[in-house]
């Protein structure tokens, strides 16, 4: 992971597939978006990014 001091415009995404209940809080503290579905792929990331582009 890149140190936050080196970030300007970065979106961090965590893929949490195992021990979700145990690790969710920790992931939410370290990532902007946390995908918890085992079927989550980069397709979901692309959808999120495209939606954000539409909002701008």
N, C-alpha and C positions, 0 to 999 in steps of 0.2 A: 504494500500500500504506500502511496506517495504521502509524504508528510504534509499536513494541512497548510503549513507555511509556504509551500511551493505551489499551492493551488490558486487559480484565479477564477476560472469558470469551469467547474468540474461537478459532475453528477456521479455520485458513487452508488452502486447497486450491489446488494448482497443477495446471494442465492442460499437460502436456508432450507434444507430438505430433511434433515434429521434432527431429532431432539428439539423440535420447534418451540414447544412451550418452555423448555429449559433455557434456550438461547435467544429468544426473540427480543427481550429487553436489551441485551448486549448488542445484538445486530442493529437494532434501531438507534442505539447511541453512536454507532460507527458508520452507518450507511444512510444515505438520503432516502433510498427506496429499498425495501426488503421484499423479495419474492419468496413465498413459502411453499408454493405448490410444486411437487416433484416434476410436474409436467412443464413448469416454467422454463422457457428457453429465451434465447436472444430475440425471438419474434416478439415476445411481450415487451422487451426493452425497446425495440423499434417502434412498437405501437405507442409507448409512453413518450418517446422522443418526438414522434410525428404529431401527437396530440399537443405537446408543448409548442411546437412550431406553429400550429394553427392558432394557438392562443396569443402568440406574439404579434 
